[in-house]
Structures are given as C-alpha cells and as structure tokens.
Amino acid sequence: MPRGRRRWIATCLAAILAVAVFWALRERGESAEEPIAAAGMEARGSEAAAPPRAPAAVSSSSAAPARIAPPVFDEIRVEKEEVCEGEENLVTVRAHTTDGNDPFLHYTVAGEAGAQVPVRSFLGRDGKPMPQMAVAFSRDNVATAVELPPWRVKNCRPARILIVTVRMLPNSVAEREFTATVQTLEGPRFQPAWYEWSFGDGAQDTTPGPLAVHDYAGLPQKAAFSDLLVKVKALDGSGESVEGRLALQIRNLGFAARARGLAVIFAQPTPRFPESGADGIVRQKFRVWHFEDAPIEITGLTVTRSFLPDAPGAPPPAPTTVAVDHSRVLRFAEIPAGRPVEQVLEEDFRADPRVHAVTYAIQGRTPAGLQARGELTLLRPASRPTAENSIPIQDPEMASKIRRAMAILNQASVSQEDLWRLEREGKLR
C-alpha cells in the first residue's frame, strides 16, 4: 500500500478514536452530576417535597460556591372559596429555605409582589378563570413556582370596588403616597365621606379625602424585603362602606448594604424640596439615623459641588470634592443606635450660579469596625416662575385649576405635584 494512503488511513482512525473518547467522557460526566431536586407542594396541601441531596465535597482550594437551594412552600391560604368577577380574594403564602437563606425570601402571587396579595379573577371565553401562580424567591432569586389552588369565580360582579395605588414621594427616603379610588359598578354612585387607613406596619390614619401619606423609614432591616398589606375603608356616613387592599413589598436597603459589609446612614430632608429664605440662603434640616445595634462614630466628611452645564446640551463640568473637618460642620460626633439626630445645613447658591447641588458625604464606623456611609444633599431651589422663564397657560380650565390651587394652599405658585395631590383629594373638581 502506498505510504501516503497509509498515512491518510491512520489520520482518520485517530480522529474517530478522539471523537469516541470525547462522547464517552461527556456521558460519564453527565451521569456523575448531582440532580437538582425541585421543591414544591400539592395544589391544596402543605406537604413539602424532600430537600435536595447534599452536593459532593470539593477538595480543591478554589472550591465553587455552594449551590443555593430553591425555597419550599409551607402554606398557600385563600381567603374565600368563591367570589364574583373582579372581587378581591386575599391569597397568603409562606415558605422556608433549607440552607439558611430565609432572610432573603420574597414572593409574587398572581404576578404581584408580596406575601399577602388581593387577587382579582375574571372568567375567560371558556367560562373558567385563568390559572395563577405563586413564586417564592430565595437568595440570588433562586425560585420555586406552584399553581394557586382553584376557587370558584361566579358570573356576577360586586356593586362597588375600591382600588388602592401607591407612589414613592420624590426626594424622600421612605415616604409613600396612597390613593383610594372607588368604582361604582351597580346602583347609585357611592360618595365617601372619609377614609380609614391601615398601613401594614401597625400605623393607622383617617383622612377626609382619598389620599394618605405614610413614612416607612422605621421598618426593621433584618430581612431583604418587608411584605406589607395596606388596607383602606371608604365610608359614606350612612352605614355603607367599601374596602380595598394593596400588597406592598419594600426592599430594605440597610439589609442589602450590610450583606456587602457596609452600614447605611439614612438622611431625610425637611422640607422635601429646598426653599430659599428671605435672605436668599437655603437652609434645610435633615433627620439622620441608622439601623445598627451600636452607635456609629463619625470619622470623616467630604463636600462635593455639582455644576450645571455651561451651555444647553453640553456635558456638565466635573464635580469638585474636598475633605472638611466634620466637627466644624456637623452637630454630632456619633449617631446613636435607635435614635435619630438632626442636622441643619445651609448654602448660598447665589455665590456661584453654576452650582446646582452640594452633597455632604459622611463616613463613619461601628465599634466592631464596620464602615458606614451616608449623604446629605442640598439642591438649588427651582427658579420662581416669571413671564420671561415660563410658557403662558392658554387652557382656561387649567388656569382656573391653578388659581384654585393657589388659593387653597395660600401660595404664590403651585407645582404639578400640588395639582395632582389636590385633584386626588377631590378639591379641584
């Protein structure tokens, strides 16, 4: 046989042998991997599946991080066995982890975040409601999903329903604004006289209008999320009422920072938006606190000035940062555990018209050596509206709303936020 042909045959055999060895090793590796056990529960039961088997020990010094186990559902509880279409049915879920990650647990129910969620169901074309899911998340969002137990949805609707919505107030740490909207579906229109609120953290309030503001700054920071159920009852004074609920899930920033080895110093400005005094100087009070179990000692302070662009569309100049003696600026040398302190800062923005914000960055540490960080920011107040810097309002209805809002608030000008708030309270109708 010619030498070239023998060489070609040897090359082909070597290639075939290499492919066979590759597939043999791959099949062996796949069969050696640990299967992942899915944690779940019966649709109506509370018996959890067996936890995953422990992974094999790794002897390498650069061992891979332990695999996070999916959560195990303990309970799915439904408030009512039957409802009308669009009627709330409160679903409560509870789960646990098998690897010590319970502080990271959070949930969605029927697509809404929370451990207690009012679910509204509607019939499809086949006369049946769509199936809905509950999902429990552990650390790194490792999740387990199960179908909600079914309940009967009747072909009827309630006479009235109450929808609760929420927004976080701008330039605030933890203040939420809630709005209650009553929808009359059958019968005469329902006219509430007052509203009774429960904010899910033990606080309650009564308001004459459908608007309420609540501060959640005091929520414990022992878990990644706080799951709250906000309730509101609208009453008309004649014995008639309608109730609504809202699932509220708040991410706890203090817990998230501590998981990264840092303590957070929180600061809430009062008022939320800066105002110039009669002398043109901005003076703003801050409430400063933290959630550590020991006091935080202040160790440093830097001041950063941020600038407006030199021309429209141009990038702003780089901020300037300088270190200052914190004892000459701050009223406190430490922030006690469980008790806020107050700080008043002032800035004359007329001295440099380019500056639009001044940020005081506080550095500190706990007795255990944990580093702490926080910021207090003074903003340049918005310019007063004038004929030169404003666009005249041509809409007579909007102009009338603005005049009524200025009279109600006793202010020389009003913001869009003022108008939205008064409209939600029903004071501009």
C-alpha positions in Angstrom: 0.0 0.0 0.0 1.4 3.4 -0.8 2.9 5.4 2.1 0.5 8.4 1.6 -2.6 6.2 1.7 -1.4 4.5 4.9 -0.8 8.0 6.5 -4.3 9.1 5.5 -6.0 6.0 7.0 -4.0 6.4 10.2 -5.2 10.1 10.5 -8.9 9.1 10.0 -8.6 6.4 12.7 -7.1 8.8 15.1 -9.9 11.3 14.6 -12.6 8.6 15.0 -10.9 7.5 18.3 -10.8 11.1 19.6 -14.5 11.6 19.0 -15.4 8.3 20.7 -13.3 9.2 23.8 -14.9 12.8 23.9 -18.5 11.4 23.9 -17.6 8.7 26.5 -16.2 11.3 28.9 -19.1 13.6 28.4 -21.7 10.8 29.2 -19.7 9.9 32.2 -19.6 13.5 33.4 -23.3 14.0 32.9 -24.2 10.8 34.9 -21.9 11.9 37.7 -23.6 15.3 38.2 -26.0 15.7 41.2 -29.7 16.1 40.1 -31.4 19.2 41.3 -34.5 18.4 43.4 -37.4 20.7 42.8 -39.1 21.9 45.9 -42.9 22.3 45.7 -46.2 21.4 47.3 -49.6 20.0 46.4 -52.1 22.5 44.9 -54.2 22.3 48.1 -51.8 20.7 50.6 -49.0 21.9 52.7 -46.7 18.9 52.5 -43.3 19.9 51.0 -41.2 17.8 48.7 -37.9 16.3 50.0 -35.0 18.7 50.1 -32.2 18.4 47.6 -29.4 16.0 48.3 -26.2 17.5 49.6 -23.6 18.2 46.9 -20.4 16.2 46.8 -17.5 17.6 48.7 -14.9 19.5 46.7 -11.3 19.1 47.7 -9.9 21.9 45.6 -8.7 25.1 47.4 -10.7 27.1 44.9 -14.0 25.5 45.6 -17.1 26.7 43.8 -19.7 28.5 46.0 -22.4 26.3 47.4 -25.5 25.9 45.2 -28.5 27.8 46.6 -31.5 25.5 47.3 -34.9 26.6 46.0 -37.4 27.6 48.6 -40.0 25.1 49.9 -43.6 26.2 50.2 -45.3 25.6 53.6 -48.6 27.3 53.0 -50.9 28.8 50.4 -54.1 30.1 52.0 -57.0 31.5 50.1 -59.5 33.9 51.9 -62.7 32.9 50.0 -63.8 29.7 48.3 -65.9 31.7 45.8 -66.0 35.3 44.5 -67.6 37.4 41.9 -65.6 38.6 38.9 -63.4 41.4 39.9 -63.9 40.8 43.7 -60.8 40.7 45.9 -59.6 37.3 47.2 -56.7 37.6 49.5 -54.0 34.9 49.0 -51.4 34.4 51.7 -48.2 32.4 51.1 -45.4 31.2 53.3 -42.2 29.3 52.5 -38.8 28.4 54.1 -35.4 27.6 52.8 -33.3 24.5 53.6 -29.9 26.3 53.5 -30.4 29.2 56.0 -31.4 31.8 53.4 -34.8 32.7 55.0 -33.9 36.4 55.3 -33.8 36.6 51.5 -37.3 35.2 51.0 -39.8 37.2 48.9 -42.8 36.3 46.8 -45.0 37.1 43.9 -48.7 36.0 43.8 -50.6 36.2 40.5 -47.8 38.4 39.2 -48.0 40.9 42.1 -45.1 41.2 44.7 -45.9 40.4 48.3 -46.7 37.6 50.7 -50.3 38.7 51.0 -51.9 39.7 47.7 -55.5 40.6 46.9 -56.1 38.7 43.7 -58.9 39.6 41.3 -60.1 36.9 38.9 -62.2 37.0 35.7 -63.8 34.4 33.6 -62.4 33.6 30.1 -64.2 32.7 27.0 -64.4 29.1 28.2 -66.2 30.2 31.3 -63.2 29.4 33.5 -60.7 31.7 35.2 -57.1 31.6 34.1 -54.7 29.6 36.4 -52.5 31.8 38.5 -49.1 31.1 40.1 -47.3 31.8 43.3 -43.5 32.1 43.2 -41.1 32.1 46.2 -37.6 33.6 45.7 -34.5 32.8 47.8 -31.1 34.4 47.6 -29.9 35.3 44.1 -33.6 34.9 43.1 -33.5 31.1 43.1 -37.2 30.4 42.8 -39.9 27.8 43.3 -43.3 28.2 41.5 -46.6 26.5 42.2 -50.1 26.9 40.9 -52.6 28.6 43.2 -55.4 26.4 44.5 -58.6 27.0 42.5 -61.6 28.9 43.7 -65.0 29.4 42.2 -65.5 32.6 40.1 -69.2 33.3 39.7 -70.7 35.2 36.8 -71.5 38.3 38.9 -69.8 41.4 40.0 -69.7 43.5 43.2 -71.8 46.7 43.4 -68.6 48.7 44.0 -64.9 48.1 44.4 -62.0 50.2 45.8 -58.7 50.3 44.0 -55.6 51.4 46.0 -52.5 52.7 44.2 -49.1 53.9 45.6 -46.2 56.0 44.6 -43.0 56.9 46.3 -42.7 60.6 47.0 -39.7 62.2 45.2 -36.7 63.4 47.2 -37.8 61.1 50.1 -36.2 58.0 51.7 -39.3 56.0 52.5 -42.5 58.1 52.2 -45.3 56.6 50.2 -48.4 58.3 48.9 -51.6 56.2 48.6 -54.7 56.9 46.6 -58.0 55.2 47.1 -60.4 55.2 44.0 -63.9 53.9 44.4 -65.6 52.5 41.3 -69.4 52.0 41.4 -70.3 49.1 39.2 -74.0 48.8 40.0 -76.6 51.0 41.7 -76.3 54.7 42.8 -72.9 56.3 42.9 -71.1 55.9 46.2 -69.8 59.1 47.7 -67.3 58.5 50.6 -67.2 61.0 53.5 -63.9 59.8 55.0 -61.3 57.1 54.6 -59.8 54.8 57.3 -56.3 53.5 56.6 -54.1 50.8 57.9 -50.5 50.8 56.5 -49.4 47.3 57.3 -46.8 48.3 59.9 -49.2 48.9 62.8 -49.8 52.6 61.9 -53.3 53.9 61.1 -54.9 57.1 59.9 -58.2 58.7 59.0 -58.4 61.2 56.1 -61.3 63.3 54.7 -60.1 62.6 51.2 -58.8 59.6 49.2 -55.2 60.4 49.8 -52.8 59.4 52.6 -49.0 59.7 53.1 -47.1 57.3 55.3 -43.4 57.1 56.2 -41.9 53.6 56.3 -38.4 54.8 57.5 -38.7 52.8 60.7 -39.1 49.4 59.1 -36.7 46.8 60.6 -33.8 45.9 58.3 -33.4 42.3 59.4 -34.5 40.8 56.0 -34.1 41.7 52.3 -37.7 42.7 51.9 -40.7 43.9 54.0 -44.0 42.5 52.9 -46.9 44.7 54.0 -50.7 44.7 53.4 -52.2 48.2 53.1 -55.9 48.4 53.8 -58.4 51.2 53.4 -62.1 51.5 54.1 -64.2 54.3 52.5 -67.4 55.2 54.4 -70.2 57.5 53.4 -71.6 58.2 56.9 -74.9 56.3 56.4 -73.5 52.8 57.2 -72.4 52.0 53.7 -68.7 51.2 53.1 -66.3 49.6 50.7 -62.8 48.2 51.4 -59.7 47.8 49.3 -56.3 46.3 49.9 -52.8 46.7 48.3 -49.8 44.4 48.7 -46.7 46.5 49.3 -43.2 45.0 49.1 -40.3 47.3 50.2 -36.7 46.4 49.6 -34.7 47.0 52.7 -31.6 49.0 51.7 -30.0 48.6 55.1 -30.0 44.8 54.9 -28.7 44.9 51.3 -25.8 47.1 52.3 -24.9 45.1 55.3 -24.8 41.9 53.2 -22.0 43.7 51.3 -20.2 44.7 54.6 -21.4 48.3 54.9 -23.7 50.2 57.3 -26.1 52.8 55.8 -26.6 56.2 57.3 -30.0 57.4 56.2 -30.9 61.1 55.8 -34.4 62.6 55.2 -34.6 66.3 54.2 -37.3 68.6 55.6 -38.9 70.0 53.6 -38.5 67.5 50.8 -37.7 70.3 48.3 -35.4 73.2 49.2 -36.7 76.7 49.8 -34.7 80.0 49.8 -35.1 82.2 52.9 -35.8 85.9 52.7 -32.0 86.5 52.6 -31.7 84.1 49.6 -29.9 81.3 51.6 -31.2 77.8 51.5 -31.4 76.2 55.0 -32.5 72.6 55.2 -33.0 70.3 58.2 -32.1 66.6 57.9 -33.1 63.7 60.1 -30.2 61.3 60.3 -30.4 57.7 61.5 -29.2 54.1 61.0 -30.3 50.6 61.9 -27.1 49.2 63.5 -27.3 47.8 67.1 -24.4 50.1 68.2 -23.6 53.8 67.7 -21.8 55.0 64.6 -18.8 57.2 65.2 -18.3 59.9 62.6 -14.8 59.6 61.1 -14.8 62.0 58.1 -16.8 64.3 55.9 -16.4 65.4 52.3 -18.2 68.1 50.4 -19.0 67.7 46.7 -20.3 70.5 44.5 -22.0 69.5 41.2 -22.4 72.0 38.4 -24.8 72.9 35.7 -23.7 72.6 32.0 -22.0 75.7 30.6 -24.4 75.6 27.6 -27.6 73.8 26.8 -26.8 70.3 25.6 -23.2 70.4 26.8 -21.8 68.0 29.4 -21.6 69.4 32.9 -18.2 70.2 34.4 -16.6 67.6 36.7 -17.8 67.9 40.3 -15.3 69.1 42.9 -14.8 67.2 46.2 -12.9 68.4 49.2 -12.4 66.9 52.7 -13.5 69.1 55.6 -13.4 68.8 59.4 -16.6 67.1 60.3 -16.5 68.6 63.8 -16.9 72.1 62.3 -19.9 71.2 60.2 -21.9 68.5 62.0 -23.7 68.9 65.3 -23.0 65.4 66.3 -19.9 63.2 66.7 -21.8 60.0 66.6 -25.2 58.7 65.6 -26.8 56.7 68.5 -28.5 53.3 67.9 -32.3 53.6 67.7 -32.4 57.4 67.9 -32.1 59.9 65.1 -30.2 63.1 65.2 -30.9 66.4 63.4 -28.6 68.5 61.2 -29.2 71.9 59.6 -27.2 72.8 56.6 -27.2 76.0 54.6 -25.9 77.1 51.3 -25.9 80.5 49.4 -26.4 79.4 45.8 -26.2 83.0 44.7 -22.4 82.9 45.3 -21.9 80.5 42.3 -24.8 80.3 39.8 -23.2 77.2 38.3 -23.7 75.0 41.4 -26.9 73.0 41.4 -26.2 70.6 44.3 -24.0 70.3 47.3 -23.5 66.9 48.8 -22.1 66.2 52.3 -20.8 62.6 52.4 -20.5 61.2 55.9 -18.0 58.5 56.7 -18.2 56.5 60.0 -17.7 53.2 61.7 -19.3 51.0 64.3 -17.5 49.7 67.4 -17.0 46.4 65.5 -15.1 48.2 62.7 -17.9 48.1 60.1 -17.6 51.0 57.7 -20.7 53.4 57.5 -21.6 55.8 54.7 -24.4 58.3 54.1 -25.1 61.5 52.2 -26.9 64.8 52.9 -27.7 66.8 49.7 -28.7 70.4 49.3 -30.4 71.3 46.0 -30.6 74.6 44.3 -34.3 75.7 44.5 -36.2 76.0 41.3 -36.5 79.5 39.9 -39.7 81.3 40.6 -42.0 81.3 37.5 -42.0 84.6 35.7 -43.3 85.8 32.4 -39.7 85.5 31.0 -38.9 81.9 32.0 -42.4 80.4 31.7 -44.8 79.5 28.9 -48.3 81.1 29.4 -51.1 78.7 30.0 -53.8 79.1 27.3 -56.2 76.4 28.6 -58.9 78.3 30.6 -59.7 75.1 32.6 -56.1 74.6 33.6 -55.7 78.2 34.5 -58.8 78.0 36.7 -57.3 74.9 38.5 -54.1 76.7 39.2 -55.9 79.8 40.7 -58.0 77.5 42.9 -54.9 75.5 44.0 -53.0 78.8 44.8 -56.0 79.9 46.9 -56.3 76.5 48.7 -52.6 76.3 49.5 -52.2 80.0 50.1 -49.1 80.0 47.8 -47.9 82.5 45.1 -47.2 79.5 42.8 -48.0 75.8 42.7 -46.3 72.8 41.2 -47.6 70.0 39.1 -47.3 67.8 42.2 -49.6 70.2 44.1 -52.2 70.0 41.4 -52.1 66.2 41.3 -52.4 65.9 45.0 -55.4 68.3 45.2 -57.1 66.6 42.3 -56.7 63.2 44.0 -58.2 64.7 47.2 -61.1 65.9 45.1 -60.5 69.6 45.9 -60.2 70.9 42.3 -63.4 69.3 40.9 
